[in-house]
Amino acid sequence: MNIENEKYVLRCVECGKVVKDECTDRCPLGHNSLLRTEYRAEQLTVRNLPGVFKYIDFLPVEGHLPVDSGPITYKSEGLSKELGLKNLYITFNGYWPERHANIKSCSFKELEVLPTVVRVKEKCKDTLVVASAGNTSRAFAQISSVTQSPVVTVVPECCLERMWTTQETDNVCLISVRGDYTDAIRFGEKVSSLKGFLGEGGAKNVARRDGMGTVLLDGAVFMKRLPDYYFQGVGSGTGAIACWEAAMRIIRDGRFGNVLPKFCLSQNLPFVPMYSAWKDGRREIAADIDMINAEASIREMRADVLSNRNPPYSVAGGVYDMLCDAGGMIECVSNREADDAGRLFVSAEEIDIDPAASVSVASLVKAVENQQVGSTDRILLNVTGGGYERVREEHDLHRVKPLLGVGAGAGVEEVRDEVYRWIGGRRG
């Protein structure tokens, strides 16, 4: 296939096979590998489009949505002074009107939702099914409330309080699972096997990754160069993979430098499987070593959205490959360190952030204390969520109530008829 005839194609990282995108998320030859988008455009052009779609040349879509949700980068004054850093840049992904940050779900997951919704409309028109610990499902629900696009979301019962939107909607079929994030993912896969439904794909979804990759694009455009270091709290590491891929694209551009940033990732103790495997130099995560007492450990985490028992760590093109290619580290952060870092950020930058973002701030604090970064290094800190207090001040929040509830390990036959009736009502 000739890339010159397409805006983009997909390439298997492991074998190099090129395929045309038809909501494709797996190598047709069966390799355990991510597919990666290769765009015809060689240089990044910032378009006059809303939110994330200003970077549409590096998104796997042709159209856009009238939604002004996108990453906002600025040079820190408060936190940089506290840490003694001269070149600390923050990409804020949440709701902060004074800085024109308009992600009303308050999570950077909204960045991945927007191109995913457009891609499905353009490529296959099935109803999306998404499973998450709350933030991703809330982001899909928020965009669904705006675009009237139906979506099925599956979340653990303990995370239902995270399911809200800023405007009422009946286009969200919410299913709660009595279990954890992994149980929700497994049940979501069962629902997506039904005819007319499509699993959003997780890390394998190139629209999700390229949407999150706009964090790195926005940072580089604002800084006029690539950062030396990139910091983010991770559960699956998909957002970091996305920024690695985006960095490779703009190195090809030639105007932002030719050295990849070092990726400084952080996980929240006591559930730190990628940190454990990376520290031991292993490509594979071993459940009996890296995830002992997983359920209990996840319950103890402050940032439980950073829990993922099947992260894209060892897959070709995943976190392990990223760290080997670009360099960097995975740090572990305690609940107390995250809480202290969250309070420091609020005091210094005057906006609240979520626990996952506090984990990344804590890892930056530790990197400064351990002299792993220098005072003049250019650092991009991805604040993956925040502005909850501001959105509550300015918007009424509407709870999304579950249509159905199931136990962990339930079969799809328990919900099949009800889900079909629900989607029939949306299409009718």
C-alpha positions as CSV (number, residue, x, y, z in Angstrom):
1,M,0.0,0.0,0.0
2,N,1.3,3.5,-0.9
3,I,1.0,6.0,1.9
4,E,0.9,8.8,-0.7
5,N,-2.7,7.7,-1.5
6,E,-3.9,8.0,2.1
7,K,-3.8,10.6,4.8
8,Y,-2.3,7.8,7.0
9,V,-1.8,4.1,7.2
10,L,-1.3,1.7,10.0
11,R,2.0,-0.2,10.5
12,C,2.6,-3.2,12.8
13,V,5.5,-2.3,15.0
14,E,6.8,-5.9,15.1
15,C,6.6,-7.0,11.5
16,G,6.2,-3.8,9.6
17,K,3.1,-4.8,7.7
18,V,1.1,-1.8,6.4
19,V,-2.7,-1.9,6.5
20,K,-5.5,0.5,5.7
21,D,-7.5,1.6,8.7
22,E,-11.0,0.2,9.1
23,C,-11.1,0.7,12.9
24,T,-8.3,-1.9,12.8
25,D,-6.4,-2.5,16.1
26,R,-4.6,-5.7,15.5
27,C,-1.8,-6.9,13.2
28,P,-3.6,-9.0,10.5
29,L,-0.7,-11.5,10.8
30,G,-1.4,-12.0,14.5
31,H,1.7,-10.4,16.1
32,N,1.5,-9.3,19.7
33,S,2.2,-5.7,18.7
34,L,0.7,-2.3,18.6
35,L,-0.2,-0.8,15.2
36,R,1.2,2.7,14.7
37,T,-0.2,5.5,12.5
38,E,2.1,6.8,9.8
39,Y,0.9,10.2,8.4
40,R,1.5,11.6,5.0
41,A,2.1,15.0,6.5
42,E,5.7,15.5,7.4
43,Q,5.4,18.8,9.2
44,L,3.0,19.7,12.0
45,T,0.5,22.4,11.0
46,V,-1.6,23.9,13.8
47,R,-5.1,24.2,12.2
48,N,-7.8,26.7,13.1
49,L,-10.0,24.0,14.6
50,P,-11.4,23.6,18.1
51,G,-9.5,21.9,20.9
52,V,-7.6,18.7,20.1
53,F,-8.5,19.0,16.4
54,K,-6.1,21.8,15.9
55,Y,-3.6,18.9,15.5
56,I,-5.9,17.1,13.0
57,D,-3.0,16.4,10.6
58,F,-1.7,13.9,13.2
59,L,-5.1,12.4,14.1
60,P,-6.5,9.4,12.3
61,V,-9.7,11.3,11.2
62,E,-10.9,13.5,8.4
63,G,-13.6,15.4,10.3
64,H,-13.9,17.0,13.7
65,L,-16.4,17.8,16.5
66,P,-17.3,21.3,17.6
67,V,-15.9,20.6,21.1
68,D,-13.2,22.9,22.6
69,S,-11.4,20.3,24.6
70,G,-7.7,20.2,24.2
71,P,-4.4,20.3,26.1
72,I,-3.2,23.7,27.4
73,T,0.5,24.2,28.0
74,Y,2.0,27.1,30.0
75,K,5.3,27.9,31.7
76,S,5.1,27.4,35.4
77,E,5.9,30.1,37.9
78,G,4.7,28.9,41.2
79,L,5.8,25.2,41.2
80,S,9.0,26.0,39.3
81,K,10.0,28.4,42.0
82,E,9.2,25.9,44.7
83,L,11.3,23.2,43.0
84,G,14.1,25.5,41.7
85,L,13.4,24.7,38.1
86,K,13.9,27.4,35.5
87,N,12.2,25.6,32.6
88,L,9.2,23.7,34.0
89,Y,6.3,23.6,31.6
90,I,2.9,22.2,32.5
91,T,0.4,20.8,30.1
92,F,-2.9,21.0,32.0
93,N,-5.7,18.7,31.0
94,G,-8.8,19.6,32.9
95,Y,-11.1,22.6,33.5
96,W,-9.5,25.9,34.1
97,P,-11.3,28.7,32.3
98,E,-8.7,31.4,33.1
99,R,-6.2,29.4,31.1
100,H,-8.7,28.4,28.4
101,A,-8.7,24.8,29.5
102,N,-12.1,23.5,28.7
103,I,-12.0,19.7,29.4
104,K,-15.3,19.5,31.4
105,S,-14.8,15.9,32.4
106,C,-11.6,17.2,34.1
107,S,-9.5,14.3,32.6
108,F,-7.1,14.0,29.7
109,K,-9.1,11.0,28.7
110,E,-11.3,13.4,26.8
111,L,-8.4,13.9,24.4
112,E,-8.6,10.3,23.3
113,V,-12.4,10.2,23.2
114,L,-12.8,12.9,20.6
115,P,-10.9,11.4,17.7
116,T,-12.1,7.9,18.7
117,V,-15.8,9.0,18.3
118,V,-15.0,10.6,14.9
119,R,-13.0,7.6,13.7
120,V,-15.8,5.2,14.5
121,K,-18.4,7.4,12.7
122,E,-16.1,7.6,9.6
123,K,-15.0,3.9,9.5
124,C,-17.7,1.5,10.8
125,K,-20.6,3.3,12.6
126,D,-20.9,0.6,15.4
127,T,-21.8,1.6,18.9
128,L,-18.7,2.0,21.1
129,V,-18.2,0.0,24.3
130,V,-15.7,1.3,26.8
131,A,-14.6,-0.1,30.2
132,S,-12.6,1.9,32.7
133,A,-12.1,2.8,36.4
134,G,-14.2,5.8,35.8
135,N,-12.3,8.6,34.2
136,T,-12.3,7.3,30.6
137,S,-16.0,6.3,30.9
138,R,-16.9,9.7,32.3
139,A,-15.0,11.4,29.4
140,F,-17.0,9.2,26.9
141,A,-20.2,10.1,28.7
142,Q,-19.4,13.8,28.6
143,I,-18.7,13.8,24.9
144,S,-21.8,11.6,24.3
145,S,-23.9,14.2,26.1
146,V,-22.6,16.9,23.8
147,T,-22.7,15.0,20.5
148,Q,-25.7,12.7,21.2
149,S,-23.6,9.7,20.2
150,P,-24.7,6.6,22.1
151,V,-22.0,4.7,24.1
152,V,-22.0,1.7,26.4
153,T,-19.7,2.2,29.4
154,V,-18.7,-0.5,32.0
155,V,-17.2,0.6,35.3
156,P,-16.5,-1.1,38.7
157,E,-19.4,-0.6,41.1
158,C,-17.1,1.2,43.5
159,C,-16.3,3.9,40.9
160,L,-19.9,4.9,40.1
161,E,-19.5,8.2,41.9
162,R,-17.1,9.2,39.1
163,M,-19.8,9.0,36.5
164,W,-21.2,12.4,35.9
165,T,-21.6,14.9,33.0
166,T,-22.2,18.6,32.9
167,Q,-25.4,18.2,31.0
168,E,-28.1,15.6,31.2
169,T,-28.0,12.7,28.7
170,D,-29.8,9.5,28.0
171,N,-27.3,8.3,25.5
172,V,-25.1,6.5,28.0
173,C,-25.8,2.8,28.8
174,L,-23.9,2.5,32.1
175,I,-23.2,-1.1,33.4
176,S,-21.7,-1.5,36.8
177,V,-19.6,-4.5,37.7
178,R,-19.1,-5.8,41.3
179,G,-15.3,-6.1,40.9
180,D,-12.3,-4.1,40.0
181,Y,-11.0,-2.4,36.8
182,T,-9.9,-5.7,35.3
183,D,-13.3,-7.2,35.9
184,A,-14.9,-4.3,34.1
185,I,-12.5,-4.7,31.2
186,R,-13.4,-8.3,30.8
187,F,-17.1,-7.7,30.9
188,G,-16.7,-4.8,28.4
189,E,-15.0,-7.2,26.0
190,K,-18.0,-9.6,26.3
191,V,-20.5,-6.7,25.5
192,S,-18.4,-5.6,22.6
193,S,-18.6,-9.1,21.1
194,L,-22.3,-8.4,20.4
195,K,-23.3,-7.6,16.8
196,G,-23.4,-3.9,16.2
197,F,-21.0,-3.1,19.1
198,L,-17.3,-2.2,19.0
199,G,-14.8,-2.3,21.9
200,E,-12.9,1.0,21.8
201,G,-9.7,-1.0,21.9
202,G,-7.7,0.4,24.8
203,A,-4.0,0.9,24.1
204,K,-4.4,-0.7,20.7
205,N,-6.8,2.0,19.5
206,V,-4.6,4.4,17.4
207,A,-7.2,7.2,17.8
208,R,-6.9,7.0,21.5
209,R,-3.2,7.1,21.5
210,D,-2.9,9.9,18.9
211,G,-5.5,12.0,20.8
212,M,-3.4,11.7,24.0
213,G,-0.3,12.4,21.9
214,T,-1.5,15.9,21.4
215,V,-0.2,16.6,24.9
216,L,3.4,16.3,23.6
217,L,2.5,18.2,20.4
218,D,1.0,21.1,22.4
219,G,4.0,21.1,24.7
220,A,6.5,21.2,21.8
221,V,4.6,23.9,20.0
222,F,4.4,26.1,23.1
223,M,8.1,25.5,24.0
224,K,9.2,25.6,20.3
225,R,11.2,22.4,20.9
226,L,10.9,19.0,22.4
227,P,11.3,18.8,26.2
228,D,14.3,17.1,27.8
229,Y,12.1,15.2,30.2
230,Y,8.4,14.2,30.2
231,F,6.6,13.3,33.5
232,Q,3.4,11.4,33.9
233,G,1.7,9.1,36.3
234,V,0.7,5.8,34.6
235,G,-1.5,2.8,35.0
236,S,-1.4,1.3,31.6
237,G,1.2,3.7,30.2
238,T,-0.9,4.3,27.0
239,G,-0.6,8.1,27.3
240,A,3.2,7.9,27.6
241,I,3.4,5.6,24.6
242,A,1.2,8.1,22.7
243,C,3.6,11.0,23.6
244,W,6.6,8.9,22.5
245,E,5.0,8.3,19.2
246,A,4.1,12.0,18.8
247,A,7.7,12.9,19.7
248,M,9.0,10.6,16.9
249,R,6.6,12.3,14.4
250,I,7.8,15.8,15.2
251,I,11.4,14.9,15.1
252,R,10.6,14.0,11.5
253,D,9.2,17.6,11.2
254,G,12.7,18.9,11.9
255,R,11.8,22.2,13.7
256,F,11.6,20.9,17.3
257,G,14.9,19.2,17.7
258,N,16.1,15.6,17.0
259,V,16.4,14.1,20.5
260,L,13.6,12.2,22.2
261,P,12.6,13.3,25.7
262,K,13.4,11.0,28.5
263,F,10.1,9.5,29.9
264,C,9.8,9.7,33.6
265,L,6.8,7.6,34.6
266,S,5.4,7.0,38.0
267,Q,3.1,4.4,39.7
268,N,1.2,4.6,43.0
269,L,2.2,2.2,45.7
270,P,1.4,-0.5,46.6
271,F,0.3,-1.5,43.1
272,V,3.3,-0.9,40.9
273,P,3.7,-3.8,38.4
274,M,5.5,-1.9,35.7
275,Y,7.9,-0.3,38.2
276,S,8.7,-3.7,39.6
277,A,9.4,-5.4,36.2
278,W,11.4,-2.4,34.9
279,K,13.5,-2.2,38.1
280,D,14.4,-5.9,37.6
281,G,15.2,-5.4,33.9
282,R,12.4,-7.7,32.8
283,R,10.3,-7.3,29.6
284,E,7.5,-9.4,31.0
285,I,5.4,-8.6,34.0
286,A,5.1,-11.7,36.3
287,A,1.9,-11.8,38.3
288,D,3.6,-13.8,41.2
289,I,6.3,-11.2,41.5
290,D,4.9,-7.9,40.4
291,M,1.2,-8.2,41.4
292,I,1.1,-10.1,44.7
293,N,-2.2,-9.4,46.5
294,A,-3.3,-7.3,43.5
295,E,-6.9,-6.7,44.7
296,A,-5.9,-5.6,48.2
297,S,-3.1,-3.4,46.8
298,I,-5.4,-1.7,44.4
299,R,-7.8,-0.9,47.2
300,E,-5.0,0.8,49.1
301,M,-4.0,3.1,46.2
302,R,-4.9,6.8,46.4
303,A,-4.9,7.0,42.6
304,D,-6.7,3.7,41.8
305,V,-7.3,4.9,38.2
306,L,-3.6,4.1,37.8
307,S,-4.3,0.4,38.4
308,N,-4.1,-1.9,35.4
309,R,-3.3,-5.6,35.6
310,N,-2.7,-6.0,31.9
311,P,-0.8,-2.9,30.8
312,P,0.8,-2.6,27.3
313,Y,4.2,-3.0,28.9
314,S,5.8,-6.0,27.1
315,V,3.9,-5.7,23.7
316,A,6.0,-4.6,20.8
317,G,5.8,-0.8,20.7
318,G,4.8,-0.7,24.4
319,V,6.2,0.8,27.5
320,Y,9.3,-1.4,27.7
321,D,10.3,-0.6,24.2
322,M,9.6,3.1,24.8
323,L,11.9,3.3,27.8
324,C,14.6,1.3,26.0
325,D,14.4,3.6,23.0
326,A,14.0,7.0,24.6
327,G,15.5,6.4,28.0
328,G,13.9,7.4,31.3
329,M,12.6,5.6,34.4
330,I,9.6,4.4,36.3
331,E,9.3,5.7,39.8
332,C,7.0,4.5,42.7
333,V,5.2,7.0,44.8
334,S,3.4,6.5,48.2
335,N,0.0,7.8,49.0
336,R,1.5,10.3,51.4
337,E,4.0,11.5,48.8
338,A,1.2,12.0,46.3
339,D,-1.0,13.8,48.9
340,D,1.9,16.2,49.8
341,A,2.6,16.8,46.1
342,G,-1.0,17.5,45.4
343,R,-1.2,20.1,48.1
344,L,2.1,21.7,46.9
345,F,0.7,22.0,43.4
346,V,-2.6,23.6,44.6
347,S,-0.6,26.1,46.7
348,A,1.8,26.9,43.9
349,E,-0.4,26.9,40.8
350,E,-3.8,27.7,42.4
351,I,-5.8,24.9,40.8
352,D,-6.8,21.5,42.1
353,I,-5.6,18.3,40.5
354,D,-6.6,14.7,40.7
355,P,-4.7,12.0,42.6
356,A,-3.2,10.5,39.4
357,A,-1.7,13.9,38.5
358,S,-0.5,14.3,42.1
359,V,1.5,11.0,41.6
360,S,3.4,12.6,38.6
361,V,4.0,15.8,40.6
362,A,5.4,13.7,43.5
363,S,7.8,11.9,41.1
364,L,9.0,15.2,39.8
365,V,9.7,16.3,43.4
366,K,11.7,13.2,44.0
367,A,13.6,13.6,40.7
368,V,14.6,17.1,41.8
369,E,15.6,15.9,45.3
370,N,17.7,13.0,43.8
371,Q,19.3,15.3,41.2
372,Q,17.9,13.2,38.4
373,V,16.9,16.4,36.6
374,G,18.8,19.7,36.5
375,S,17.6,23.2,37.3
376,T,17.9,24.3,33.6
377,D,16.5,21.1,32.0
378,R,13.3,21.6,30.0
379,I,10.6,19.6,31.7
380,L,7.1,18.9,30.5
381,L,4.8,17.8,33.3
382,N,1.5,16.2,32.1
383,V,-1.2,17.1,34.6
384,T,-3.7,14.5,33.5
385,G,-6.7,15.8,35.4
386,G,-7.8,18.8,37.4
387,G,-10.2,21.6,37.9
388,Y,-12.9,19.6,39.7
389,E,-13.7,22.4,42.1
390,R,-14.0,24.9,39.2
391,V,-16.3,22.8,37.2
392,R,-18.6,22.3,40.2
393,E,-18.6,26.1,40.7
394,E,-19.7,26.8,37.1
395,H,-21.7,23.8,36.1
396,D,-24.4,21.5,37.4
397,L,-23.2,18.0,37.6
398,H,-25.6,15.3,36.5
399,R,-25.1,11.7,37.8
400,V,-25.1,9.0,35.2
401,K,-27.1,6.2,36.7
402,P,-26.4,2.5,35.9
403,L,-28.9,0.8,33.6
404,L,-27.6,-2.6,34.7
405,G,-25.5,-4.2,37.3
406,V,-23.6,-7.5,37.1
407,G,-21.2,-9.6,39.2
408,A,-17.6,-10.2,38.3
409,G,-17.3,-13.0,35.8
410,A,-20.9,-12.6,34.6
411,G,-21.9,-13.7,31.1
412,V,-23.1,-11.3,28.4
413,E,-26.4,-13.1,28.2
414,E,-27.3,-11.4,31.4
415,V,-27.5,-8.0,29.7
416,R,-27.8,-8.8,26.0
417,D,-31.6,-8.2,25.6
418,E,-31.6,-5.1,27.7
419,V,-28.6,-3.6,25.9
420,Y,-30.2,-4.3,22.5
421,R,-33.5,-2.7,23.7
422,W,-31.5,0.3,24.9
423,I,-29.7,0.8,21.6
424,G,-32.9,0.2,19.6
425,G,-34.4,3.1,21.5
426,R,-31.5,5.4,20.5
427,R,-31.6,4.4,16.9
428,G,-35.3,4.4,16.6
